[in-house]
Amino acid sequence: MLRCAVFTNGGNTIVMRAADGTFRVVYNIGDITEAGDLFPSNTQIELDLRDDRRLYLIANSIYDKRVLYVAEPLF
């Protein structure tokens, strides 16, 4: 499993690549999350990929909150 952040269409996107070569979008930076958080394009996001394929994201939102999100594997 590979994780990376890429520059796409004027923004940053966090994607993961599965063993079969399929790329999955985890999060488009600049999109509002379901909880209402928004991250500026220049924010530093800490990523932590665990053995169970969960991806933890920690970052500061535009509301000056330090938040943690977990991306659960769907594949």
ABEGO torsion letter per residue (X at the ends): XBBBBBBBGGBBBBBBBBAAGBBBBABBBGBBBAAGBBBBAABBBBBBBBAAGBBBBBBBBAAGBBBBBBBBBAX
